[in-house]
Amino acid sequence: MEHLQARLSAQHHVASGDDLRALGLSRTQIRRLVAGGVLVRIRKDCFVSGEVWRGAAPWHLHELRARAVATKLCGPGRPYALSHQSGLEVCQIGTFGVDDRVHLTRTDAQRGRSDGVVHIHPPVSPTWVIFPDDPASREPPVVDPALACLQVAGSRGLVAGLVSADIALRQRATAIERLRQAGREGSFGHGAPAVRTVVEHATGLSGSAGETRARWIMLEAGLPAPELQAMICDEHGELVGFVDFMLREAWTVVEFDGALKYGSSRDLMAEKWREDRLRALGYEVVRITWDELAHPERVVAKIRAAMARGLARRATPA
């Protein structure tokens, strides 16, 4: 058992059937380890540490699933690379609105196929695949993040692609020009319009998936394009803070209220103090929550009402 745990720890908590048999485990023993919860079987010959799987956060499960499949299908001499959201998750680039299947792209001339766990897509040029510098690292080959973001847009829709593209740009995992190149060289079929829109609107200034979604709701509703991460100073030139979105002509600030902003009661009080200063300077402040993103019409109504108040205040003689 110690040898098994050591192998799993060295391979990001995943193993193939070949890995397990190399440790001297028989098929019967492997089945018993699965039945006992020591291993979780993702598909034939693809396994994850049961302890790690059960303790993983929901957003970490896809990476584990992708790595387990990659132990069997990817590697030297094998014509597969993790792509779409699977490649992004392994690269620690967040996703939104995607499915649970593991996505791979071929690097040869063969056709793709699918089953309930794995979706293998038609080939991409090997120039768009990142291979590990050290094959012994057991890191799988992945599609370049720029192309993977656009693959998500083409298959899962504009918002899903825009969220990942914004994150990749913010993390400097790619660059705008690389996204443009991927848009020109990739093949996206019916998803091409979504891909073009992602390339046009992606920015590294969105601070979270929620901010990206809120920004797209605003743009889709025809609201003015907001300034992102806008700096606001008081009448003495002292920095009040940076805000998620600024609709400057309407004296309106829009903030996405992600829970991660407030790690403590001190953080919450500091945010309240900052908001009070913004209001004292004459700005309307609108807060958008995760739950409200599911109801775009409510988000738009809140912002329009705040803009109307801000414009009316500036039009009223002192």
Secondary structure, 3 states (H helix, E strand, C coil): CHHHHHHHHHCCCEEEHHHHHHCCCCHHHHHHHHHCCCEEEEECCEEEEHHHHHHCCHHHHHHHHHHHHHHHHCCCCCCEEECHHHHHHHCCCCCCCCCCCEEEEECCCCCCEECCCEEEECCCCHHHEECCCCHHHCCCCEECHHHHHHHHHHHHCHHHHHHHHHHHHHCCCCCHHHHHHHHHHCCCHHHHHHHHHHHHHCCCCCCCHHHHHHHHHHHHCCCCCCEEEEEEECCCCCEEEEEEEEEHHHCEEEEECCHHHCCCHHHHHHHHHHHHHHHHCCCEEEEECCHHHHCHHHHHHHHHHHHHHHHHHHHCCC
